[in-house]
Amino acid sequence: MVRQALILGEVKSSEKKAGIDVLMETMRKVKGVKEAHLITGPHDFYLIVNVKDQSEMNDAVARLREIDGISSTMTCLVLNPKT
């Protein structure tokens, strides 16, 4: 079963000016991340993640949370992925 999620996140204020491009590129390299975009509003970025199962989703989220420069994430699982 394919698992899909939208992950919203915030960037540490120290990264917002100097390191945002590097941070976005680092997130794009995490296995399962299909899209990564900067946004406006209460969150700084969103990611689309597609993986084969919940175990891979857990790994992707854990790796994202380990990236220096990310202050928080919120994972929203897609209930009926159309992939």
FIKE-951439 format. One record per atom (N, C-alpha, C, O, CB): residue number from 1; atom name; x, y, z. Coordinates in Angstrom, 3 decimals. Each point is the difference from the previous one (the first is absolute). Glycine has a CB too. Layout:
<pts>
     i   at          u          v          w
   NUM   CA          X          Y          Z
...
</pts>
This chain:
<pts>
     i   at          u          v          w
     1    N      0.841     -1.178      0.000
     1   CA     -0.841      1.178      0.000
     1    C      0.890      1.246      0.000
     1    O      0.937      0.102      0.792
     1   CB     -2.786     -1.353      0.430
     2    N      1.555      2.171     -2.094
     2   CA      0.746      1.253     -0.054
     2    C     -0.480      0.914      1.111
     2    O     -1.200      0.142      0.236
     2   CB      1.524     -0.371     -2.727
     3    N      0.621      0.838      3.161
     3   CA     -0.318      1.000      1.032
     3    C      0.424      1.350     -0.539
     3    O      1.091      0.142     -0.552
     3   CB     -0.799     -1.809      2.465
     4    N     -1.139      2.643     -1.755
     4   CA      0.291      1.347     -0.468
     4    C     -0.286      0.971      1.138
     4    O     -0.933     -0.188      0.779
     4   CB      0.380     -0.427     -3.187
     5    N      1.386      1.667      2.487
     5   CA     -0.200      0.993      1.052
     5    C      0.371      1.389     -0.502
     5    O      0.826      0.169     -0.897
     5   CB     -0.369     -1.915      2.645
     6    N     -1.092      2.716     -1.141
     6   CA      0.369      1.401     -0.135
     6    C      0.673      0.362      1.312
     6    O     -0.588     -0.168      1.068
     6   CB     -1.339      0.741     -2.694
     7    N      3.149     -0.081      1.556
     7   CA      0.717      0.391      1.216
     7    C      0.209      1.503     -0.044
     7    O      0.604      0.530     -0.932
     7   CB      0.557     -2.791      1.110
     8    N     -1.664      2.934      0.835
     8   CA      0.187      1.439      0.169
     8    C      1.081      0.206      1.041
     8    O      0.106     -0.774      0.951
     8   CB     -2.518      1.280     -1.574
     9    N      3.217      0.533      0.451
     9   CA      1.069      0.196      0.967
     9    C      0.438      1.432      0.140
     9    O     -0.336      0.871     -0.802
     9   CB      1.060     -3.125      0.292
    10    N      0.033      2.463      1.554
    10   CA      0.561      1.315      0.287
    10    C      1.513     -0.093      0.047
    10    O      0.577     -1.001      0.424
    10   CB     -2.640      1.655      0.856
    11    N      2.685      0.429     -1.731
    11   CA      1.453      0.099     -0.060
    11    C      0.468      0.891      1.139
    11    O     -0.629      1.014      0.303
    11   CB      0.637     -1.349     -2.820
    12    N      1.104     -0.048      3.151
    12   CA      0.582      0.848      1.043
    12    C      0.305      1.368     -0.594
    12    O      0.455      0.095     -1.140
    12   CB      0.529     -2.107      2.335
    13    N     -1.228      3.053     -0.443
    13   CA      0.179      1.364     -0.515
    13    C      1.417      0.255     -0.493
    13    O      0.193      0.804     -0.911
    13   CB     -1.959     -0.049      2.477
    14    N      2.759     -1.418     -0.988
    14   CA      1.391      0.193     -0.419
    14    C      0.246     -0.540     -1.407
    14    O      0.951      0.419     -0.660
    14   CB     -0.250     -0.557      3.056
    15    N     -1.539     -0.782     -2.863
    15   CA      0.163     -0.610     -1.321
    15    C     -0.781      0.737     -1.082
    15    O      0.248     -0.212     -1.187
    15   CB      0.096     -1.975      2.311
    16    N     -1.277      3.045     -0.738
    16   CA     -0.897      0.606     -0.971
    16    C      0.704      0.893     -1.012
    16    O     -0.468      0.136     -1.130
    16   CB     -1.273     -0.240      2.854
    17    N      2.838      0.703     -1.345
    17   CA      0.685      0.894     -0.937
    17    C      1.137     -0.692     -0.728
    17    O      0.040      0.004     -1.231
    17   CB     -0.644      1.900      2.688
    18    N      1.511     -2.488     -0.729
    18   CA      1.230     -0.506     -0.611
    18    C     -0.118     -1.404     -0.558
    18    O      0.513     -0.272     -1.085
    18   CB      0.702      1.705      2.638
    19    N     -1.879     -2.333     -0.839
    19   CA      0.087     -1.403     -0.360
    19    C     -1.249     -0.639     -0.560
    19    O     -0.067     -1.226     -0.082
    19   CB      1.717      1.123      1.795
    20    N     -2.645      0.886     -2.103
    20   CA     -1.271     -0.597     -0.413
    20    C      0.134     -0.848     -1.259
    20    O     -0.645     -1.044     -0.101
    20   CB     -0.517      2.977      1.130
    21    N      1.979     -1.516     -1.989
    21   CA      0.162     -0.776     -1.233
    21    C      0.644     -1.354      0.281
    21    O     -0.419     -1.018     -0.551
    21   CB      0.618      3.152     -0.746
    22    N      0.811     -2.144      2.149
    22   CA      0.670     -1.248      0.369
    22    C     -0.960     -0.894      0.776
    22    O     -0.040     -1.211     -0.215
    22   CB      2.272      2.388      0.276
    23    N     -2.993     -0.588      0.828
    23   CA     -0.966     -0.758      0.793
    23    C     -1.054     -0.653     -0.895
    23    O     -0.326     -1.172      0.186
    23   CB      0.704      2.738      1.741
    24    N     -0.908     -0.824     -2.889
    24   CA     -1.003     -0.554     -0.907
    24    C      0.595     -1.142     -0.828
    24    O     -0.657     -1.020     -0.208
    24   CB     -0.494      3.262      0.109
    25    N      2.369     -2.078     -0.366
    25   CA      0.656     -1.047     -0.788
    25    C      0.242     -1.249      0.846
    25    O     -0.128     -1.120     -0.495
    25   CB      1.216      2.884     -0.925
    26    N     -0.742     -1.577      2.679
    26   CA      0.204     -1.131      0.911
    26    C     -1.305     -0.770      0.195
    26    O      0.001     -1.231      0.011
    26   CB      1.846      2.490      1.160
    27    N     -2.958     -0.541     -1.019
    27   CA     -1.296     -0.670      0.167
    27    C     -0.383     -0.760     -1.259
    27    O     -0.554     -1.096      0.089
    27   CB     -0.156      2.875      1.521
    28    N      0.991     -1.222     -2.777
    28   CA     -0.337     -0.667     -1.263
    28    C      0.738     -1.328     -0.171
    28    O     -0.458     -0.864     -0.748
    28   CB      0.040      3.108     -0.254
    29    N      1.539     -2.416      1.674
    29   CA      0.797     -1.217     -0.121
    29    C     -0.470     -1.133      0.908
    29    O      0.471     -1.131     -0.127
    29   CB      1.429      2.574     -0.481
    30    N     -2.817     -1.153      1.518
    30   CA     -0.514     -1.040      0.895
    30    C     -0.859     -0.968     -0.816
    30    O     -0.856      0.423     -0.777
    30   CB      0.888      1.169      2.774
    31    N      0.202     -2.883     -1.816
    31   CA     -0.736     -1.029     -0.738
    31    C     -1.503      0.178      0.200
    31    O     -0.481      0.062      1.132
    31   CB      2.422     -1.653     -0.883
    32    N     -2.666      1.671     -1.340
    32   CA     -1.452      0.141      0.040
    32    C     -0.489      1.408     -0.262
    32    O     -1.161      0.183     -0.365
    32   CB      1.145     -2.038      1.943
    33    N      0.864      2.856     -1.405
    33   CA     -0.419      1.387     -0.243
    33    C     -0.091      0.211     -1.503
    33    O      0.998     -0.104     -0.714
    33   CB      0.089      0.921      2.870
    34    N     -2.288     -0.521     -2.628
    34   CA     -0.239      0.207     -1.431
    34    C     -0.040      1.475     -0.360
    34    O      0.351      0.375     -1.119
    34   CB     -1.611     -2.514      1.060
    35    N      0.833      2.983      1.000
    35   CA     -0.055      1.440     -0.224
    35    C      0.369      0.710      1.295
    35    O     -0.281     -0.484      1.096
    35   CB     -1.498      0.216     -2.885
    36    N      2.417      1.427      1.637
    36   CA      0.335      0.842      1.159
    36    C     -0.119      1.447     -0.442
    36    O      0.638      0.417     -0.967
    36   CB      0.929     -2.175      1.965
    37    N     -2.396      2.533     -0.278
    37   CA     -0.272      1.369     -0.397
    37    C      0.001      0.940      1.202
    37    O     -0.467     -0.359      1.081
    37   CB     -0.867     -0.501     -3.009
    38    N      1.860      2.054      1.731
    38   CA     -0.125      1.055      0.997
    38    C     -1.389      0.612     -0.138
    38    O     -0.512      0.146     -1.110
    38   CB      3.020      0.328      1.079
    39    N     -3.114     -0.118      1.158
    39   CA     -1.340      0.584     -0.021
    39    C     -0.076      1.170      0.974
    39    O      0.914      0.217      0.796
    39   CB     -1.903     -2.450     -1.421
    40    N     -0.094      2.976      0.556
    40   CA     -0.252      1.073      0.957
    40    C     -1.066     -0.477      0.979
    40    O     -0.659     -1.013     -0.234
    40   CB      1.279      2.807     -1.469
    41    N     -0.785     -1.068      2.787
    41   CA     -0.998     -0.360      1.004
    41    C      0.672     -0.500      1.257
    41    O      1.169      0.300      0.242
    41   CB     -2.801     -0.858     -2.040
    42    N      0.904     -0.207      2.606
    42   CA      0.554     -0.457      1.275
    42    C      1.119     -1.031     -0.148
    42    O      0.757     -0.234      0.942
    42   CB     -2.971      0.684      0.045
    43    N      2.320     -1.066     -2.164
    43   CA      1.065     -0.973     -0.253
    43    C      0.929      0.548     -1.073
    43    O     -0.393      0.856     -0.793
    43   CB     -1.123     -2.784      1.436
    44    N      2.743      1.435     -0.663
    44   CA      1.009      0.487     -0.944
    44    C      0.138     -0.873     -1.242
    44    O      0.411      0.484     -1.054
    44   CB      0.783      0.482      2.984
    45    N     -1.535     -2.244     -1.815
    45   CA      0.134     -0.901     -1.144
    45    C     -1.042     -1.101      0.060
    45    O     -0.578     -0.290      1.047
    45   CB      3.025      0.785     -1.156
    46    N     -2.669     -1.106     -1.071
    46   CA     -0.772     -1.237     -0.019
    46    C      0.705     -1.003     -0.888
    46    O      0.685      0.353     -0.960
    46   CB     -2.838      0.897      1.357
    47    N      1.966     -2.507     -0.049
    47   CA      0.587     -1.118     -0.728
    47    C     -1.107     -0.976     -0.362
    47    O     -0.950     -0.187      0.760
    47   CB      3.166      0.463      0.439
    48    N     -2.087     -0.894     -2.358
    48   CA     -0.844     -1.129     -0.366
    48    C      0.892     -1.233      0.095
    48    O      1.056     -0.068     -0.628
    48   CB     -2.584      1.469     -0.921
    49    N      1.091     -2.369      2.339
    49   CA      0.777     -1.220      0.220
    49    C     -0.821     -1.203     -0.465
    49    O     -1.153     -0.167      0.399
    49   CB      2.375      1.222      1.572
    50    N     -0.621     -1.885     -2.814
    50   CA     -0.604     -1.259     -0.450
    50    C      0.947     -1.133      0.340
    50    O      1.163      0.016     -0.401
    50   CB     -2.419      1.144     -1.471
    51    N      0.767     -2.132      2.602
    51   CA      0.801     -1.164      0.378
    51    C     -0.851     -1.251     -0.135
    51    O     -1.208      0.082     -0.221
    51   CB      2.606      1.309      1.806
    52    N     -0.755     -2.567     -1.450
    52   CA     -0.754     -1.246     -0.212
    52    C     -0.788     -0.459      1.217
    52    O     -0.999     -0.703     -0.146
    52   CB      2.725      0.071     -1.479
    53    N     -1.292      1.019      2.833
    53   CA     -0.707     -0.468      1.183
    53    C      0.268      0.923      1.190
    53    O      0.766      0.959     -0.091
    53   CB     -0.618     -3.322     -0.763
    54    N     -0.795      2.047      1.957
    54   CA      0.116      0.854      1.185
    54    C      1.412      0.023      0.560
    54    O      0.440      1.020      0.530
    54   CB     -2.814     -1.507     -0.019
    55    N      3.081     -0.613     -0.621
    55   CA      1.374     -0.039      0.489
    55    C      0.874      1.021     -0.737
    55    O      0.789      0.710      0.623
    55   CB     -1.081     -3.145     -0.047
    56    N      0.148      2.505     -1.902
    56   CA      0.761      0.986     -0.766
    56    C     -0.440      1.424      0.323
    56    O      0.815      0.922     -0.026
    56   CB     -0.527     -2.609     -1.791
    57    N     -1.576      1.873      2.122
    57   CA     -0.475      1.336      0.391
    57    C      0.649      0.401      1.320
    57    O      0.448      1.135      0.158
    57   CB     -2.655     -1.508     -1.353
    58    N      2.257     -0.563      2.138
    58   CA      0.640      0.274      1.287
    58    C      1.465      0.393     -0.197
    58    O      0.486      0.939      0.631
    58   CB     -2.053     -2.560      0.490
    59    N      2.262      0.901     -1.994
    59   CA      1.407      0.309     -0.282
    59    C      0.152      1.384     -0.613
    59    O      0.878      0.765      0.399
    59   CB     -0.430     -3.198     -0.722
    60    N     -1.307      2.761     -0.652
    60   CA      0.086      1.305     -0.659
    60    C     -0.219      1.130      1.001
    60    O      0.744      0.980      0.013
    60   CB     -1.553     -2.013     -2.154
    61    N     -0.209      0.892      2.973
    61   CA     -0.293      1.047      0.997
    61    C      1.148      0.119      0.993
    61    O      0.388      1.110      0.361
    61   CB     -2.861     -1.534     -0.604
    62    N      3.014     -0.687      0.684
    62   CA      1.121      0.035      0.949
    62    C      1.206      0.698     -0.616
    62    O      0.658      0.797      0.669
    62   CB     -1.482     -2.923      0.388
    63    N      1.121      1.841     -2.308
    63   CA      1.152      0.640     -0.664
    63    C     -0.218      1.489     -0.176
    63    O      0.928      0.792      0.164
    63   CB     -0.449     -2.925     -1.352
    64    N     -1.694      2.514      0.859
    64   CA     -0.287      1.426     -0.140
    64    C      0.175      0.730      1.326
    64    O      0.539      1.106      0.039
    64   CB     -2.133     -1.629     -1.895
    65    N      1.142     -0.091      2.930
    65   CA      0.100      0.643      1.314
    65    C      1.442      0.101      0.492
    65    O      0.297      0.797      0.890
    65   CB     -2.568     -1.664     -0.367
    66    N      3.173      0.059     -1.099
    66   CA      1.419      0.060      0.369
    66    C      0.762      1.107     -0.728
    66    O      1.129      0.319      0.374
    66   CB     -1.234     -2.757      0.069
    67    N     -0.488      3.018     -1.463
    67   CA      0.692      1.018     -0.796
    67    C      0.148      1.276      0.816
    67    O     -0.980      0.571      0.478
    67   CB      0.070     -1.561     -2.613
    68    N      2.150      1.423      2.281
    68   CA      0.270      1.230      0.739
    68    C     -0.602      1.172     -0.771
    68    O      0.249      0.157     -1.196
    68   CB      1.889     -1.126      2.187
    69    N     -2.914      1.773     -0.317
    69   CA     -0.632      1.152     -0.627
    69    C     -1.514     -0.100     -0.027
    69    O     -0.688      1.001     -0.202
    69   CB      2.716     -0.736     -1.165
    70    N     -2.554     -1.475      1.571
    70   CA     -1.449     -0.176      0.073
    70    C     -0.407      0.060      1.460
    70    O      0.511     -0.755      0.827
    70   CB     -0.555     -0.653     -2.942
    71    N     -0.879      2.309      2.429
    71   CA     -0.405      0.133      1.396
    71    C     -1.225     -0.843      0.338
    71    O     -0.162     -0.407      1.150
    71   CB      1.107      2.697     -1.172
    72    N     -1.822     -2.564     -0.965
    72   CA     -1.163     -0.844      0.271
    72    C     -0.584     -0.519     -1.302
    72    O      0.192      0.582     -1.068
    72   CB     -0.675      0.712      3.164
    73    N     -0.243     -2.417     -1.977
    73   CA     -0.719     -0.559     -1.146
    73    C     -1.379     -0.450      0.456
    73    O     -0.217     -0.298      1.175
    73   CB      2.382     -0.437     -2.269
    74    N     -3.094      0.691      0.139
    74   CA     -1.330     -0.540      0.243
    74    C     -0.320     -0.899     -1.193
    74    O     -0.040      0.466     -1.138
    74   CB     -0.726      1.581      2.518
    75    N      0.541     -3.322     -1.119
    75   CA     -0.247     -0.968     -1.059
    75    C     -1.492     -0.272     -0.116
    75    O     -0.659     -0.352      0.979
    75   CB      2.919     -0.681     -0.599
    76    N     -2.784      1.202     -1.598
    76   CA     -1.406     -0.262     -0.285
    76    C     -0.067     -1.156     -0.993
    76    O      0.359      0.166     -1.166
    76   CB     -1.014      2.268      1.597
    77    N      0.207     -3.587      0.011
    77   CA     -0.106     -1.158     -0.878
    77    C     -1.193      0.149     -0.937
    77    O     -1.084      0.416      0.409
    77   CB      2.152     -1.855      1.351
    78    N     -0.844      1.089     -3.027
    78   CA     -1.077      0.001     -0.981
    78    C     -0.793     -1.285      0.191
    78    O      0.578     -1.085      0.041
    78   CB      0.767      2.492     -1.699
    79    N     -2.653     -1.294      1.775
    79   CA     -0.836     -1.168      0.304
    79    C     -0.235     -0.897     -1.203
    79    O     -0.061     -1.220      0.150
    79   CB     -1.031      2.567      1.599
    80    N      0.960     -0.775     -2.938
    80   CA     -0.279     -0.777     -1.194
    80    C      0.948      0.421     -1.118
    80    O     -0.426      0.674     -0.938
    80   CB     -1.991     -0.923      1.621
    81    N      3.697     -0.133     -0.606
    81   CA      0.939      0.439     -1.035
    81    C     -0.366     -0.593     -1.363
    81    O     -0.370     -1.169     -0.105
    81   CB      2.176      1.366      1.847
    82    N     -1.697      0.622     -2.766
    82   CA     -0.337     -0.415     -1.366
    82    C      1.262     -0.198     -0.817
    82    O      0.178      0.653     -1.028
    82   CB     -2.354      0.582      1.168
    83    N      3.077     -2.149      0.309
    83   CA      1.239     -0.241     -0.740
    83    C      0.076     -1.420     -0.471
    83    O      0.976     -0.386     -0.642
    83   CB      0.157      2.131      1.961
</pts>
